[in-house]
C-alpha cells in the first residue's frame, strides 16, 4: 500500500473517532429523511431533529442558504435591470429601435455559455468560499459599467461580461446545497433560493421606478443609468461577507470559526452517499460517460423546455408600453415598471408552494410538482395565443400574464431532482447542473430571435404557440424521467451486495480509500464511473 494511501486511511479513521451526534434520517447508509419524520416536519424540517443536528442545519442555513438566496437575488436584480432600463428611457436615449435588446440578451447568454461548465467543474476542486463571491464581484463591476454605456456595442460587451460571471452562480449554489442537505430538506431550500429569482426582478422594477422619479437628471445622468449604480452598490454589500462565511462541501470542509469537527462529521454522516467523496482529476472516460447518461439528457430537455415556456411572461411590459401607442398616456414609466411585478409575486409564491409540497405531501418526489406547474402554464400560454392581444377589457389578459410563471416556478424541482439522481459523483452533479443552465441559455438566446422579436412585441402569437409546444415536451420528458428513475430505484433495492457509508477519496491516481474496507486501486474508468447512489465493498461503480 502506498504511503499517501496509508496516510489518507489513517486520517479517515481518526476523523471517524471524533465523537458526534448520530444523523437522523439515515438508516443502513440510506437517506430516509422523507420517511422518518414527525408532523413538525411539515412546517420546518429541522424541528424534528436532535439538538446537535438542528444546530448544524442552523449554521448551514445561516451561511449557505442565506447567502445563496441573497446572491441569487442580486444576480437577478443585475440580470433583469436591462429590461427595466429599456422601458424607462434607455431605448430613446441610445436609439435602440430595432432588436438591440434581444441581441443584448443573446450576448448575455453567450457569455454565460462560455464560462458555465468550466466554473462548475472548477467548483468540485476549489473552495466555494472564494469562487462564488468572486463571480459576484465580476458581474458587479460589469453592472457599474452599464451606467456609462452609450452605444449598442457597449451594451453587448457589458451584457456578455455580466453573463460570463453570473450564469455559473445559480448552478454553483445548487450544487453546494445538494452536498449539505438531505432529501426532505432540499426541495424547500431550493424553493427559497429560486424564490430569489422572482424577488430580484420585482425589486428591480420598483428600484427603476424610484430611480426614474427621484434620481433622473442627478449628476447629469438619466434615471435608468442610476438603476445600474444602485444595483451595483447592493451587490457589493452582499458579496463581501461571503469570503468569510461560505462553507465548502462536507467532504472538504475544514474546522473554522463556524463549523466544529463534530459539525463536519455529522454533515458527512447526513449525506451517506457523497458526504465523504472527493473529486480528483477528470478523465476522458468520465466526460464521455456524462454525455451518454440518459437522465442527464432528460433533465436538460426539461430545462430547455421550461425556459421557452416562461418566455411569454416577458411580453407584459411591452404590452403596457404598446397601449400608449393605441391610446397615448395610458401608462406612465413608473406604472409600467410597477404593474409587471405581480408576475414575480406569483412566481415567488408558486416556488415556495412547490418546494413545501415536494418535501412533504409528495414525500420527496419531484415530478408531481413539475407536471402540475407545466400543465397550468400550458393552459395559460394557449389562452394567450388564442385571445386578442388588445382586448376591450384588459383585466383578463393581465391576469393571464400574471399566471405565466407556473412552469418556471416548478423548475426548482428539476434542480433538486438533478442533485438527487446523480448524488454520489460530485463531478457528474456539477456537469449536469451546469448543463441545466447552458440549455436554458441556448433556449432563450435562440428561440426568441425567431418568434419573440422585440419589434413584434407584444403581438407574438407564434411565440406563444411555440412555448405551448415546448411545455408539452417538458411534460413528456418529466414523465419519462420519473418512469426511468422508478425502474432504476427498484433495481438498486434488489442489489444485495451494497456496502453503505463508504468513505472514498478519488485521488489523482484513481485510488479509492475506504476506512472500513481495504484500500483498492481502480483504473481511471472505474474511478470515473458514477456511484449510482451505491458503493460496492471494493470497487466504485
Secondary structure, DSSP 8 states (H G I E B T S, - for coil): --HHHHHHHHHHHHHHTS-----TTEETTEE-TTTS--GGGGT-GGGGS-HHHHHHHHHHIIIIIHHHHHHHHHHHHHHHHHHHHIIIIIHHHTT--SSHHHHHHHHHHHHHHHHHHHHHHHHTTS-HHHHHHHHHHHHHHHHHHHTT--SHHHHHHHHHHHHHHHHHHHHHHHHHHHHHS-HHHHHHHHHHHHHHHHHHHHHHHHHHHHHHHHTTTGGG--HHHHHHHHHHHHHHHHHTTHHHH----TTT----SS--HHHHHHHHHHSTTTTT-B-----HHHHHHHHT-HHHHHHHHHHHHHHHHHGGGGHHHHHHHHHHHHSTTSS-HHHHHHHTHHHHHHHHHHHHHHHHHHHTTTTT--HHHHHHHHHHHHHHHHHHHHS-TT-SS-HHHHHHHHTTTHHHHTHHHHHHHHHHHTTT-HHHHHHHHHHHHHHHHHHHHHHHHHHS-GGGTT--HHHHHHHHHHHHHHHHHHHHHHHHHHHHHHHHHT----B-S---B--TT-EE--SSS--EE--HHHHHS--TT-B-SS---
